Each structure stands twice: as C-alpha cells, then as structure tokens.
Amino acid sequence: MGGPVVVEVLDERGRVQHRVALRELPATIGRGYGNDVILDDPYVCPRHARIVRDADGALAVEDAASVNGLRDERGTRAERLPLRGAGVLRVGHTTLRVREASDPVPPAIADRGTPSRLPARLAPLRVSLGVGIGAFVIFALSAYLSSTMRVSVGDVVREALERSLTLAIWAAAWAVASRIVVHEFRFLRHWAVISAATVVWIVTQVAVGWLSFLYPDSAASTVFDAGSSIVLVGAVVYAHLVLASLLSRPRARRTAAAVTAALLAIALLFSLSSDRDSTSSITFDGALKPWGVRWVHTVSLDEFASGAADLRRQVDQLAGEH
Amino acid sequence: MLALAALLVLGLGARPLLAQERSSRAAELFHRYAPRVVKVEVTETGSAAKAELGSGFFVSAHGHVVTNYHVVSQLVQHPERYQASLIEVAGRSFPVHVLAVDVVHDLAVLESDARPVGHFRLTPVAPEHGARLFALGHPHDLGLSIVEGIYNGLLEHSLYPKIHFTGSINPGMSGGPALDEQGRVVGINVSTAGNQVSFLVPVERAAELVSRALAPDYEAPDDFLPVIAGQLRAYQAEYLDGIFADTTQTVTLGRFRLPTQPAPFFKCWADADRDRDLPYQVVYHECSTDDYVYLSGDQSSGIIEMQHELITSTELSPSRFFSLYSEAFSDGDGMPGSDEDVTPFRCETRNVRTRARTYRAVLCVRGYKKLGGLYDAIVKMAALGTRTSGLMSTLRLSGVSFENVQRVTRRYLESFRWADR
C-alpha cells in the first residue's frame, strides 16, 4: 500500500468539481497557497487539516487545530477521521472525497447514440427567452385577431399573458422533473419548448381553417388536423424528455413515440365512449374567410343535391338498424 | 290594444241584460247533450296509472266516439303498453279501441260497446263571426263542464283552417265537442294558447273521418304507424308544393334580397340587435309556421322555420369580422327528438355556387324510425365573398319526404339574390 491518492472536491449535488492527485503523504489541506489541496472556502483555515497514512496503510485526515474542524458524512466533528467506505468528509463548507488511485470505477456505459443537442442549443438565455417572448407576441396577435368584441391593448396583453403563464406552469412541472433527473431546472428551456409548440399549434389551426374553408367536402382538413396534432404532441414530449433526461436521441424518440401512442389511445377510447350520436343537436363547420373566395372549391346546386342522396342512405341505414 | 280594451268595457256594461239568457242557454244545452259527451282515459297496462285524459263524443248509436288523436296517441304508438276506456256521464265505463286516425287534423275515431241514448250527427256548419259557441269536456278531470265562448272565424296562419274560439279550453277538454246554440257540432276542442285563445278542429274534418271509418268496407289496421306515416307524407306533399316558388315575396337585408313569407301559413317578423357595446349589428328576419302536427309527447312534425341573420360591422377588420362570422356560423343547432323516434343527424358541408353567388351550405338530415319515408332537415348557409358583413340563413323542416328535403333546399338556396343585381 502507499500508491497515489486523489482528493475530489464535490459540489452540493455530489458532482466532482475538481480533483487533486497527491503523489506523497502526508499532504496538507487549507486555504493558504502553500497547501497541497487548496480550498477557496472562507470557513477553511489557512492550514486546516492533514491527510496521513498510518502504519497499516489506512488513510485518515487529522485536524490541524482549525477553527471549524473536520466533520464526517453525518456531520459529526472529529479530531481524526479514518477514511473508510466512500471516504467523504466536510472541511468548512466544502465536501471532499478521498480516493486511492487503485479504487475501482464502474465500466463505461455502452454508447447507444449521442444525446440530443437541443438542451445545448436552447441553453443561451437569449435563445430560450427570445422564443418565449416571440411566442407571447404571437399569442397577443392571435388573441386580437380572434376577438369579436371591442378590445384594448390591455385585454390582448392580459390574454396573452394568461396563456404564457399557463404554459409556464407546465414548464415548471417539467423543470422539477429535470431537477430530479439531470440536477438542473432548465425552466426557461422547457418554457421555450412549450411556447414554440403552442405557436406551431396556432399556425396549424389557421391552416386547418383554410383547408376546411377551401375544401369543405374533402377530408384534407381533418386529416391534416389530426396528423399535425399527433406530430406536435410527439415533438413536445421528445423535446421535454431530452431536456429532462440524459436519454440518447433514438431512445428519446422511441419514448416520445410510445407516450404519444398512449395519449392517442386514451383520446380515442375517450372519444369512442363519449361519442353518442345526438339525435337532437348538431354542430356546423364554420371556417369562413374574408379572402380567397375565388379559390374555394365549389359544387353546383345539382351536385349538392346529389350529395344529399348519400345522406339519405346514411340515415335510412341508421333507421333500419333500429 | 285600445280597441280591445274598449270592447271589454262595452261587454261588461252589457252584462246584466245578457246574463240570464246566456246561462239559461248553456244550462239547456248541457242538460240535453251531456249524455253524448264522454271522458276518455288512457291507462298504462302494467301500473294501471292514468297516462292521458281527454274528452270525446258519440257519433253513432253503436258506441263510436270522436276524440283527438293526441288523447290516444300513446295507445296508437304503443298498443301493447296502454289501454283506453270511455266513461259516460252516468258513470258507466267501456273499453275502447282505435278505429281510425287523422293525425294531421288531430282526430281519432274510437269504437266501444256503449249504446248511447243519443249521438251527434256531423254536418258542415258555418257560424257567423261572433256567434256563441259552447265547448263541452272534462277540464282537469273536474267533471263534465260547459264553457261559453265566441266563434272568431278561421285562423289565417295555420296549415289547415282551424277555428279560433274565444273561450277557456283547458287540459282534459281535448276531443270534446263545441256546439252552436242549436246544439250542432261546430268543431272539436283541440288546443289553447292561453288567455281564452283556443282552437277547434272544424267539424268537416271529423265528418270525413267518421264517414270513412264507418263505411262498410273499412277495416281498422293492426298497426297505425304506416297509416300515420302515409297521412304525413300526403300532407307535406300538399303544403310544401308551392313553398319558395319563384313568386315568393322577398325582403331586402343589406345587400341581399331574401325570401320571406314562403307560403300563406307562415308568420314572419323582424328584429335588430344594435347594442352600443358591441362592435357589430345584427338584423334578424324570421318566418315560421304557427302550427304543427302532434305525433307524441316527444315528437311534433310539420314545423317549418326560416331565419335570416345579417351581421355588419364598421369597426372590425375583415379578419376579426370573419372570426365573428365563423363563430356565429358554427353555433350549434338542433331539434327536439328522442332516440326512440329519430336517427342522429347526418350532415354534408359544401361551398355551393348558385347563379347569384357562393355560399357555405350545410345540410343535416335525420330520419324517422317508426314513420318510414319521413325526415327532418336543417339547412344552414352563409354568404361568402364579403369583407365586413355577412348573411347567414337557416331553414328547418320537419316531417317531410326526402324528395321535398332536396327540392325545398334547392329552391331555398336558389331564392337568394344580391339586392343590387
């Protein structure tokens, strides 16, 4: 025994901030520049402690008459701390871990694809905040255009703010998940993701409206609506997942697809169970636009009437099932 | 209103002179004809609970009784669940069966083993406007009563002529006779609009049904539903014949010239919504039939309604105006109807071009389950190609053949015009 020793300085989450390799023992720990392990911590004395190896080859740390002393993992103060197990101790407000160079480390994790670069791309404040604020502006515009009453700037801002804040609550839930899994809140990034997705949703709804205005007789708007909604939900789940975990891209994609499929199944089940055709009420497809009437797909009255024959077949069949 | 108030004062002033004569005539008629009037009771077989109560009157020496279809509609629709009996004024009770129905005019002929001492002969009577009539029946099951009232001619806005009777007809009197001073049946009590405004089915309709039902070769059907469906189909074919014809009157709303008063039996009215707090104005023009055919507690038929709605705004931009227009157009619609009687609605949505312009048009149809060949339809349309004004119109048809759904929808859509063309 007697090989090199590594002292690791840990942050409050237990992650290694830096390491000092010690070739010889005893070695000194303290705030002063003459120490082997220099700690930038005002609660640490200029010369605070010593790492020693005793006759049996076991490692220990001894207090060098410091003001705040040494504490073990549980916070119990001691003059001399034998380093066993994890080898963690507290000096001042700093947590240290002392390792033998011969200590084993776990094998490497097999690389199943690189992690997404999205967390890094959204990391700059100007990016995530910019997306969130841009979305806010779009929310305000959308609130204004869909308002049918007299509105003031205050009304529009309030409505957009309500939307942004609702999305912030959603982002906060994901931020908590991120904090647990990757030890970072990443709130602004989650907020940017859901804000951007909401903007995309607003845009697709406008497109759906135009499709159903131009082609009310085709399934185009319904198919586009359903398709874009599914893709959007999948994308949102994927983005939140890569922000809140260290999953590789393929695994995040698979998970997002599975979650989306599950949500879709729930939605289908729900709509099947609640879709009792009403015999007394109907709703109309009311996507009307002030422009583009010359491009709408029209039918003649004759074609409209012959389409009605199909309705007759449908209701006669329903009446026959009775 | 002033004229009406004056008449009332005059009527009150004349009272002492008339009162004696009036009461003696009513007493005489009651005394003479009460034995010819019966109570009709429909009970649920299982619970023996009273389901419906009305009145009726003998029209033959062999126990045939005329009443309203709506009094016995449950028995007609569910013969396995209900039974009916008549109760003479003397208290004797006899089971009855339905012999014939005229659902359009809300009449039924029942047969029983009763052998009345006297019965009414149904002949056409044409009372003078203002003549005194006496309605007999069992209001609220309080015992046979006689109600005096005034003959006020035939209704203008009804699908078939009904007698406007000014007198209190109350629930339970349905199916009872209304007599003139000579004791001749003028009409059959059928409905009330409250405040002494009541309606009678003219006696001619009952006379027709009775002569048909008592003809030697007549046989009562086992199932009345196909008969009822046939009557409704024939009826709608007749009254929808001239609807929305080229000669239909028009009304101008903004830049649109629209159909109004599609047929004489429609009532039309208009209204406007010009709330200063709203950045738009709405003008309505509505027409509807004042009348309907009673089928069952859950289902009526023969109602036609049309509503035009012109929305204009000088404040909203085209985008915002069309948010409003789309919202107004997507507003749900419907008609009462239970799962037992009608199918769910099925709709087709199209942009339709007519010679005048382009419309978004939706046609929704549901079928009658028990009355084959009859449908309800809702047509909703909105004019396209405008910027800050919009026209929407809705047409509701009930109890019509599919051919008429198509024909009327077509005529209706064709009847819209630009005012400046």
Chai-1 contact restraints between the chains, C-beta under 6 A:
chainA,res_idxA,chainB,res_idxB,connection_type,confidence,min_distance_angstrom,max_distance_angstrom,comment,restraint_id
A,L145,B,S319,contact,1.0,0.0,6.0,A-B,restraint_1
A,S146,B,S323,contact,1.0,0.0,6.0,A-B,restraint_2
A,T148,B,S323,contact,1.0,0.0,6.0,A-B,restraint_3
A,T148,B,L324,contact,1.0,0.0,6.0,A-B,restraint_4
A,R150,B,P279,contact,1.0,0.0,6.0,A-B,restraint_5
A,P216,B,T349,contact,1.0,0.0,6.0,A-B,restraint_6
A,P216,B,R350,contact,1.0,0.0,6.0,A-B,restraint_7
A,P216,B,N351,contact,1.0,0.0,6.0,A-B,restraint_8
A,D217,B,R350,contact,1.0,0.0,6.0,A-B,restraint_9
A,D277,B,P344,contact,1.0,0.0,6.0,A-B,restraint_10
A,T279,B,G337,contact,1.0,0.0,6.0,A-B,restraint_11
A,T279,B,D339,contact,1.0,0.0,6.0,A-B,restraint_12
A,T279,B,V342,contact,1.0,0.0,6.0,A-B,restraint_13
A,T279,B,P344,contact,1.0,0.0,6.0,A-B,restraint_14
A,S280,B,G334,contact,1.0,0.0,6.0,A-B,restraint_15
A,S280,B,P336,contact,1.0,0.0,6.0,A-B,restraint_16
A,S280,B,G337,contact,1.0,0.0,6.0,A-B,restraint_17
A,S281,B,G332,contact,1.0,0.0,6.0,A-B,restraint_18
A,S281,B,G334,contact,1.0,0.0,6.0,A-B,restraint_19
A,I282,B,D333,contact,1.0,0.0,6.0,A-B,restraint_20
A,I282,B,G334,contact,1.0,0.0,6.0,A-B,restraint_21
A,I282,B,F345,contact,1.0,0.0,6.0,A-B,restraint_22
A,I282,B,C364,contact,1.0,0.0,6.0,A-B,restraint_23
A,T283,B,G332,contact,1.0,0.0,6.0,A-B,restraint_24
A,F284,B,F329,contact,1.0,0.0,6.0,A-B,restraint_25
A,F284,B,S330,contact,1.0,0.0,6.0,A-B,restraint_26
A,F284,B,V362,contact,1.0,0.0,6.0,A-B,restraint_27
A,F284,B,K380,contact,1.0,0.0,6.0,A-B,restraint_28
A,D285,B,T349,contact,1.0,0.0,6.0,A-B,restraint_29
A,G286,B,S326,contact,1.0,0.0,6.0,A-B,restraint_30
A,G286,B,F329,contact,1.0,0.0,6.0,A-B,restraint_31
A,G286,B,S330,contact,1.0,0.0,6.0,A-B,restraint_32
A,A287,B,S326,contact,1.0,0.0,6.0,A-B,restraint_33
A,L288,B,F322,contact,1.0,0.0,6.0,A-B,restraint_34
A,L288,B,Y325,contact,1.0,0.0,6.0,A-B,restraint_35
A,L288,B,S326,contact,1.0,0.0,6.0,A-B,restraint_36
A,K289,B,F322,contact,1.0,0.0,6.0,A-B,restraint_37
A,P290,B,P318,contact,1.0,0.0,6.0,A-B,restraint_38
A,P290,B,F322,contact,1.0,0.0,6.0,A-B,restraint_39
A,P290,B,R387,contact,1.0,0.0,6.0,A-B,restraint_40
A,V293,B,T358,contact,1.0,0.0,6.0,A-B,restraint_41
A,V293,B,L384,contact,1.0,0.0,6.0,A-B,restraint_42
A,V293,B,G385,contact,1.0,0.0,6.0,A-B,restraint_43
A,V296,B,N351,contact,1.0,0.0,6.0,A-B,restraint_44
A,T298,B,N351,contact,1.0,0.0,6.0,A-B,restraint_45
A,T298,B,R353,contact,1.0,0.0,6.0,A-B,restraint_46
A,T298,B,T358,contact,1.0,0.0,6.0,A-B,restraint_47
A,V299,B,R350,contact,1.0,0.0,6.0,A-B,restraint_48
A,V299,B,V352,contact,1.0,0.0,6.0,A-B,restraint_49
A,L301,B,T354,contact,1.0,0.0,6.0,A-B,restraint_50
A,L301,B,R410,contact,1.0,0.0,6.0,A-B,restraint_51
A,F304,B,R350,contact,1.0,0.0,6.0,A-B,restraint_52
A,F304,B,V352,contact,1.0,0.0,6.0,A-B,restraint_53
A,A305,B,Q406,contact,1.0,0.0,6.0,A-B,restraint_54
A,A305,B,R410,contact,1.0,0.0,6.0,A-B,restraint_55
A,G307,B,E348,contact,1.0,0.0,6.0,A-B,restraint_56
A,A308,B,L363,contact,1.0,0.0,6.0,A-B,restraint_57
A,A308,B,Q406,contact,1.0,0.0,6.0,A-B,restraint_58
A,L311,B,R346,contact,1.0,0.0,6.0,A-B,restraint_59
A,L311,B,E348,contact,1.0,0.0,6.0,A-B,restraint_60
A,L311,B,V365,contact,1.0,0.0,6.0,A-B,restraint_61
A,R312,B,F402,contact,1.0,0.0,6.0,A-B,restraint_62
A,Q314,B,R346,contact,1.0,0.0,6.0,A-B,restraint_63
A,V315,B,T343,contact,1.0,0.0,6.0,A-B,restraint_64
A,V315,B,R346,contact,1.0,0.0,6.0,A-B,restraint_65
A,V315,B,V365,contact,1.0,0.0,6.0,A-B,restraint_66
A,V315,B,R366,contact,1.0,0.0,6.0,A-B,restraint_67
A,V315,B,G367,contact,1.0,0.0,6.0,A-B,restraint_68
A,D316,B,G367,contact,1.0,0.0,6.0,A-B,restraint_69
A,L318,B,T343,contact,1.0,0.0,6.0,A-B,restraint_70
A,A319,B,T343,contact,1.0,0.0,6.0,A-B,restraint_71
A,A319,B,G367,contact,1.0,0.0,6.0,A-B,restraint_72
A,A319,B,K369,contact,1.0,0.0,6.0,A-B,restraint_73
A,H322,B,K369,contact,1.0,0.0,6.0,A-B,restraint_74
